[in-house]
Amino acid sequence: MISPRIRGRDEPWRPEGQRRGEVKMQTLTKVHRCPICGKRRSRFAQWCRACTKQKLDEAHKEAQAIVATGKCPRCGKGLKRNLALPGWWQCEQYGAPRFRADPEGPECSFQIFTE
């Protein structure tokens, strides 16, 4: 290795075998695993793609079963479709009294998505 006095003051110190402008860094990569199946997942996701799709399909089937009954699971009143978003269902007693089926009845905050 050349001493700093011979190289000159302008040239910065570099490890052996490294060229000027070349940067060698050692990085540690953490592999994120799905807690359900153990496959690799994104660091921003909670589960892998397959498990996420499976969970969403299960949730949609459960929601469709609830909508098929036509009754709110919390209060027993009917369900109505909110046309603002596709697949959005709400209890008839949801919202302000003027929007409820029975304005004098208790409020219910049940909402569900089937799509």
ROLUM-59622 format. One record per residue (C-alpha): residue number from 1; residue in three letters; chain; x, y, z. Coordinates in nm, 4 decimals. Last residue first. Layout:
BEGIN
<nr=NUM, rest=ALA, kette=A, x=X, y=Y, z=Z> .
...
//
This chain:
BEGIN
<nr=115, rest=GLU, kette=A, x=-6.6724, y=-0.7003, z=-0.3779> .
<nr=114, rest=THR, kette=A, x=-6.9031, y=-0.7955, z=-0.0889> .
<nr=113, rest=PHE, kette=A, x=-6.8271, y=-0.5002, z=0.1376> .
<nr=112, rest=ILE, kette=A, x=-6.9794, y=-0.4646, z=0.4867> .
<nr=111, rest=GLN, kette=A, x=-7.1217, y=-0.1948, z=0.7113> .
<nr=110, rest=PHE, kette=A, x=-7.2729, y=-0.2195, z=1.0620> .
<nr=109, rest=SER, kette=A, x=-7.2977, y=0.1097, z=1.2562> .
<nr=108, rest=CYS, kette=A, x=-7.6352, y=0.0576, z=1.4256> .
<nr=107, rest=GLU, kette=A, x=-7.8351, y=0.3429, z=1.5793> .
<nr=106, rest=PRO, kette=A, x=-8.1290, y=0.2663, z=1.8063> .
<nr=105, rest=GLY, kette=A, x=-8.4872, y=0.3132, z=1.6855> .
<nr=104, rest=GLU, kette=A, x=-8.6809, y=0.6404, z=1.6668> .
<nr=103, rest=PRO, kette=A, x=-8.5738, y=0.7136, z=1.3089> .
<nr=102, rest=ASP, kette=A, x=-8.6826, y=0.3635, z=1.1933> .
<nr=101, rest=ALA, kette=A, x=-8.5580, y=0.3062, z=0.8366> .
<nr=100, rest=ARG, kette=A, x=-8.2635, y=0.5349, z=0.9075> .
<nr=99, rest=PHE, kette=A, x=-8.1561, y=0.8310, z=0.6907> .
<nr=98, rest=ARG, kette=A, x=-8.3337, y=1.1030, z=0.8966> .
<nr=97, rest=PRO, kette=A, x=-8.1926, y=0.9533, z=1.2184> .
<nr=96, rest=ALA, kette=A, x=-7.8308, y=1.0059, z=1.1052> .
<nr=95, rest=GLY, kette=A, x=-7.6343, y=0.7013, z=0.9935> .
<nr=94, rest=TYR, kette=A, x=-7.6929, y=0.3259, z=0.9950> .
<nr=93, rest=GLN, kette=A, x=-8.0289, y=0.1841, z=1.1076> .
<nr=92, rest=GLU, kette=A, x=-8.0977, y=0.0141, z=0.7738> .
<nr=91, rest=CYS, kette=A, x=-7.7662, y=-0.1706, z=0.8150> .
<nr=90, rest=GLN, kette=A, x=-7.5178, y=-0.1056, z=0.5380> .
<nr=89, rest=TRP, kette=A, x=-7.4014, y=-0.2802, z=0.2206> .
<nr=88, rest=TRP, kette=A, x=-7.1226, y=-0.1698, z=-0.0136> .
<nr=87, rest=GLY, kette=A, x=-7.0697, y=-0.4049, z=-0.3091> .
<nr=86, rest=PRO, kette=A, x=-6.9951, y=-0.1319, z=-0.5608> .
<nr=85, rest=LEU, kette=A, x=-6.9425, y=0.2100, z=-0.4022> .
<nr=84, rest=ALA, kette=A, x=-7.1829, y=0.5067, z=-0.3730> .
<nr=83, rest=LEU, kette=A, x=-7.4840, y=0.2796, z=-0.4311> .
<nr=82, rest=ASN, kette=A, x=-7.5287, y=0.1935, z=-0.0642> .
<nr=81, rest=ARG, kette=A, x=-7.7218, y=-0.1329, z=-0.0506> .
<nr=80, rest=LYS, kette=A, x=-7.9665, y=-0.1845, z=0.2316> .
<nr=79, rest=LEU, kette=A, x=-7.9621, y=-0.4435, z=0.5085> .
<nr=78, rest=GLY, kette=A, x=-8.2571, y=-0.5263, z=0.7319> .
<nr=77, rest=LYS, kette=A, x=-8.2745, y=-0.5106, z=1.1109> .
<nr=76, rest=GLY, kette=A, x=-8.1324, y=-0.7896, z=1.3316> .
<nr=75, rest=CYS, kette=A, x=-7.9165, y=-0.5619, z=1.5481> .
<nr=74, rest=ARG, kette=A, x=-7.5606, y=-0.6887, z=1.5108> .
<nr=73, rest=PRO, kette=A, x=-7.5835, y=-0.9544, z=1.2358> .
<nr=72, rest=CYS, kette=A, x=-7.7877, y=-0.7187, z=1.0126> .
<nr=71, rest=LYS, kette=A, x=-8.0449, y=-0.9164, z=0.8154> .
<nr=70, rest=GLY, kette=A, x=-8.0746, y=-0.9861, z=0.4422> .
<nr=69, rest=THR, kette=A, x=-7.9631, y=-1.3478, z=0.4871> .
<nr=68, rest=ALA, kette=A, x=-7.7821, y=-1.3343, z=0.1503> .
<nr=67, rest=VAL, kette=A, x=-7.5946, y=-1.0226, z=0.2669> .
<nr=66, rest=ILE, kette=A, x=-7.4381, y=-1.2198, z=0.5539> .
<nr=65, rest=ALA, kette=A, x=-7.3393, y=-1.5064, z=0.3207> .
<nr=64, rest=GLN, kette=A, x=-7.1918, y=-1.2565, z=0.0724> .
<nr=63, rest=ALA, kette=A, x=-6.9834, y=-1.1025, z=0.3505> .
<nr=62, rest=GLU, kette=A, x=-6.8473, y=-1.4432, z=0.4562> .
<nr=61, rest=LYS, kette=A, x=-6.7616, y=-1.5260, z=0.0950> .
<nr=60, rest=HIS, kette=A, x=-6.5891, y=-1.1867, z=0.0574> .
<nr=59, rest=ALA, kette=A, x=-6.3878, y=-1.2398, z=0.3784> .
<nr=58, rest=GLU, kette=A, x=-6.2784, y=-1.5871, z=0.2660> .
<nr=57, rest=ASP, kette=A, x=-6.1719, y=-1.4537, z=-0.0756> .
<nr=56, rest=LEU, kette=A, x=-5.9785, y=-1.1715, z=0.0925> .
<nr=55, rest=LYS, kette=A, x=-5.7992, y=-1.4179, z=0.3224> .
<nr=54, rest=GLN, kette=A, x=-5.7060, y=-1.6449, z=0.0291> .
<nr=53, rest=LYS, kette=A, x=-5.5795, y=-1.3507, z=-0.1768> .
<nr=52, rest=THR, kette=A, x=-5.3657, y=-1.2303, z=0.1150> .
<nr=51, rest=CYS, kette=A, x=-5.2335, y=-1.5840, z=0.1709> .
<nr=50, rest=ALA, kette=A, x=-5.1309, y=-1.6167, z=-0.1950> .
<nr=49, rest=ARG, kette=A, x=-4.9757, y=-1.2699, z=-0.2096> .
<nr=48, rest=CYS, kette=A, x=-4.7632, y=-1.3123, z=0.1050> .
<nr=47, rest=TRP, kette=A, x=-4.8845, y=-1.1697, z=0.4379> .
<nr=46, rest=GLN, kette=A, x=-4.8525, y=-0.8409, z=0.6316> .
<nr=45, rest=ALA, kette=A, x=-4.7275, y=-0.6433, z=0.3348> .
<nr=44, rest=PHE, kette=A, x=-4.4765, y=-0.3544, z=0.3329> .
<nr=43, rest=ARG, kette=A, x=-4.1678, y=-0.5749, z=0.3675> .
<nr=42, rest=SER, kette=A, x=-4.2955, y=-0.7693, z=0.0715> .
<nr=41, rest=ARG, kette=A, x=-4.3412, y=-1.1386, z=0.1304> .
<nr=40, rest=ARG, kette=A, x=-4.1288, y=-1.4517, z=0.1067> .
<nr=39, rest=LYS, kette=A, x=-4.3091, y=-1.7753, z=0.1851> .
<nr=38, rest=GLY, kette=A, x=-4.3462, y=-1.9023, z=0.5443> .
<nr=37, rest=CYS, kette=A, x=-4.7085, y=-2.0183, z=0.5115> .
<nr=36, rest=ILE, kette=A, x=-4.8970, y=-1.8202, z=0.7766> .
<nr=35, rest=PRO, kette=A, x=-4.6391, y=-1.5783, z=0.9223> .
<nr=34, rest=CYS, kette=A, x=-4.5293, y=-1.4725, z=0.5705> .
<nr=33, rest=ARG, kette=A, x=-4.1546, y=-1.4155, z=0.5663> .
<nr=32, rest=HIS, kette=A, x=-3.9472, y=-1.0986, z=0.5293> .
<nr=31, rest=VAL, kette=A, x=-3.5903, y=-1.1581, z=0.4148> .
<nr=30, rest=LYS, kette=A, x=-3.3526, y=-0.9125, z=0.5756> .
<nr=29, rest=THR, kette=A, x=-3.0721, y=-0.7962, z=0.3510> .
<nr=28, rest=LEU, kette=A, x=-2.7472, y=-0.6866, z=0.5100> .
<nr=27, rest=THR, kette=A, x=-2.5474, y=-0.4527, z=0.2948> .
<nr=26, rest=GLN, kette=A, x=-2.1754, y=-0.4562, z=0.2318> .
<nr=25, rest=MET, kette=A, x=-2.0657, y=-0.1538, z=0.0422> .
<nr=24, rest=LYS, kette=A, x=-1.8222, y=-0.1277, z=-0.2418> .
<nr=23, rest=VAL, kette=A, x=-1.8081, y=0.2061, z=-0.4152> .
<nr=22, rest=GLU, kette=A, x=-1.6115, y=0.2575, z=-0.7341> .
<nr=21, rest=GLY, kette=A, x=-1.5259, y=0.6156, z=-0.8263> .
<nr=20, rest=ARG, kette=A, x=-1.1505, y=0.5443, z=-0.8205> .
<nr=19, rest=ARG, kette=A, x=-1.0774, y=0.1763, z=-0.8243> .
<nr=18, rest=GLN, kette=A, x=-1.0861, y=-0.0615, z=-0.5308> .
<nr=17, rest=GLY, kette=A, x=-0.8207, y=-0.3317, z=-0.5173> .
<nr=16, rest=GLU, kette=A, x=-0.6812, y=-0.2322, z=-0.1786> .
<nr=15, rest=PRO, kette=A, x=-0.9114, y=0.0008, z=0.0179> .
<nr=14, rest=ARG, kette=A, x=-0.9360, y=0.3654, z=-0.0826> .
<nr=13, rest=TRP, kette=A, x=-0.7971, y=0.6792, z=0.0886> .
<nr=12, rest=PRO, kette=A, x=-0.8822, y=1.0056, z=-0.0784> .
<nr=11, rest=GLU, kette=A, x=-0.6649, y=1.1625, z=-0.3493> .
<nr=10, rest=ASP, kette=A, x=-0.6223, y=1.5357, z=-0.3096> .
<nr=9, rest=ARG, kette=A, x=-0.3388, y=1.5215, z=-0.0533> .
<nr=8, rest=GLY, kette=A, x=-0.0926, y=1.3324, z=-0.2650> .
<nr=7, rest=ARG, kette=A, x=-0.0243, y=0.9663, z=-0.3161> .
<nr=6, rest=ILE, kette=A, x=0.3345, y=0.9814, z=-0.1804> .
<nr=5, rest=ARG, kette=A, x=0.2483, y=1.1317, z=0.1572> .
<nr=4, rest=PRO, kette=A, x=-0.0529, y=0.9018, z=0.2064> .
<nr=3, rest=SER, kette=A, x=0.1731, y=0.5918, z=0.1983> .
<nr=2, rest=ILE, kette=A, x=0.1232, y=0.3501, z=-0.0853> .
<nr=1, rest=MET, kette=A, x=0.0000, y=0.0000, z=0.0000> .
//
